[in-house]
């Protein structure tokens, strides 16, 4: 019988899963004892093949502190590790599909024209992150900012982080997509 659970939240983080494995029957409060281990990966963004796995020991499911280990089998079973790696490979494969879907979004062709004129560096922002966002969420409307070294998609132009970014980058271009046409706008 399997004593572990693989937990993932693809929309929040698509390169990591959490293993929750029962490692003891009861603690002093008569509660089951669990080990938590986050398994994340580095992968090639062209081939979508996993290059390296990383392991972080967690005290509980929402632990954010970094307790990295190179010996994950000390904390969870080999079967749990293999299941986590299998799930990560499945997730990475779906990233590729979302990017392909994003490149078929109605806004993508118009965005590509802008990118070829404006974006000079960090092209992954557009070809990877923006395409992934379009494929994952299929937004009917969004705000898009393009600079020489970055692109950003947001749900609305009232996002405080987006406003701060626009103020600190006066040469950036601001666009709106409302379902049929990408329209450049004056800055707020």
C-alpha positions in Angstrom: 0.0 0.0 0.0 1.3 3.5 -1.0 2.1 5.6 2.1 2.9 8.8 0.2 1.1 11.5 -1.8 2.5 13.7 -4.6 1.2 17.3 -4.3 1.4 19.8 -7.1 -0.1 23.1 -8.0 0.7 23.6 -11.7 -0.7 27.2 -11.9 1.5 28.4 -9.1 4.7 26.4 -9.7 5.2 24.2 -12.7 8.7 22.9 -11.9 8.2 21.4 -8.5 6.1 18.9 -6.6 5.8 18.0 -2.9 6.1 14.5 -1.5 4.1 13.9 1.7 5.0 10.5 3.1 3.8 8.9 6.3 7.0 7.9 8.2 5.6 7.1 11.6 2.5 6.0 13.3 2.0 8.6 16.0 3.8 11.5 17.7 3.2 12.5 21.3 -0.2 14.0 20.3 -1.2 10.7 18.7 -1.0 12.2 15.2 0.6 10.4 12.3 4.2 11.5 11.5 4.9 12.7 7.9 8.0 13.7 6.0 7.8 16.5 3.4 10.2 16.8 0.5 10.0 19.2 -2.4 11.4 17.9 -5.6 12.1 20.6 -8.2 13.9 20.4 -11.5 16.0 22.4 -14.0 15.1 21.6 -17.6 16.2 22.6 -21.1 13.7 25.1 -22.5 14.2 24.0 -26.1 14.0 20.2 -25.7 11.9 20.2 -22.5 14.1 17.5 -21.0 15.0 17.5 -17.3 18.6 18.4 -16.7 18.8 18.1 -12.9 16.6 17.4 -9.9 16.8 19.4 -6.7 15.5 18.4 -3.2 14.4 20.5 -0.4 13.4 19.2 3.1 10.3 20.8 4.4 8.9 20.9 8.0 5.3 21.0 6.7 3.5 21.4 3.4 3.7 25.2 3.3 7.3 25.6 4.6 9.3 28.2 2.5 12.7 27.8 4.1 15.4 26.3 2.1 16.9 23.1 3.6 18.5 21.6 0.5 19.7 18.0 0.5 21.6 15.8 -1.9 20.4 12.6 -0.2 16.6 12.7 -0.5 16.3 8.9 0.0 17.1 9.6 3.7 13.8 11.4 4.1 11.3 9.7 1.7 11.1 6.3 0.0 12.7 5.6 -3.4 9.2 4.8 -4.7 7.9 8.3 -3.7 11.0 9.9 -5.4 10.4 8.1 -8.6 6.7 9.1 -8.6 7.6 12.7 -8.0 10.1 12.6 -10.9 7.5 11.0 -13.2 5.0 13.7 -12.2 7.6 16.5 -12.9 8.4 15.0 -16.4 4.6 15.0 -17.1 4.3 18.6 -16.0 7.3 19.7 -18.1 5.8 18.0 -21.1 2.6 19.9 -20.6 4.5 23.2 -20.5 5.6 22.5 -24.0 2.0 21.9 -25.0 0.8 25.1 -23.3 3.5 27.1 -25.1 2.4 25.7 -28.5 -1.2 26.5 -27.6 -0.1 30.0 -26.6 1.5 30.6 -29.9 -1.9 30.0 -31.5 -3.6 32.6 -29.3 -5.2 35.3 -31.4 -3.0 38.0 -29.8 0.3 36.2 -30.4 0.9 37.2 -34.0 0.3 40.9 -33.2 2.6 40.6 -30.2 5.3 38.9 -32.3 5.4 41.9 -34.7 6.0 44.2 -31.7 8.6 42.0 -30.1 10.7 41.9 -33.3 10.9 45.7 -33.3 11.3 46.3 -29.5 12.7 43.3 -27.6 16.5 43.1 -27.9 17.4 40.8 -24.9 15.9 38.2 -22.6 13.7 36.9 -25.4 12.6 34.0 -23.2 10.2 36.5 -21.6 8.2 36.5 -24.8 8.8 33.2 -26.5 8.6 31.1 -23.3 6.8 33.0 -20.5 4.3 35.0 -22.5 3.5 32.1 -24.8 3.1 29.8 -21.7 0.8 32.4 -20.0 -1.4 32.7 -23.2 -1.7 28.9 -23.5 -2.4 28.3 -19.8 -4.9 31.0 -19.2 -6.2 31.8 -22.7 -7.1 35.4 -21.6 -9.8 37.3 -23.4 -8.2 40.6 -22.2 -4.9 41.6 -20.7 -2.3 44.3 -20.4 1.1 43.8 -22.0 4.3 45.7 -21.4 7.3 45.5 -23.7 10.7 46.9 -23.2 14.1 46.3 -24.7 14.9 43.6 -22.2 11.6 42.3 -21.0 7.9 41.6 -21.5 5.2 41.4 -18.9 1.6 40.3 -19.1 -0.9 41.4 -16.4 -4.6 41.0 -15.8 -5.1 44.8 -15.5 -3.2 48.0 -15.5 -4.0 48.8 -11.8 -1.5 46.2 -10.6 0.8 48.1 -8.3 3.9 46.2 -9.4 3.1 46.9 -13.1 2.6 50.6 -12.3 5.9 50.8 -10.5 7.6 49.0 -13.4 6.1 51.4 -16.0 7.3 54.4 -13.9 10.9 53.1 -13.6 11.1 52.2 -17.3 9.9 55.2 -19.3 10.8 53.8 -22.7 8.5 50.7 -22.3 5.5 50.3 -24.5 2.1 49.6 -23.0 -0.5 47.5 -24.9 -4.1 46.3 -24.3 -5.7 43.2 -25.7 -9.5 43.2 -25.6 -10.1 40.0 -27.6 -9.7 41.2 -31.2 -6.9 43.8 -31.5 -3.6 44.6 -29.8 -3.7 48.3 -29.1 -0.8 50.5 -27.9 -1.8 53.0 -25.3 -0.5 56.1 -23.7 1.1 55.4 -20.3 -0.7 55.9 -17.0 
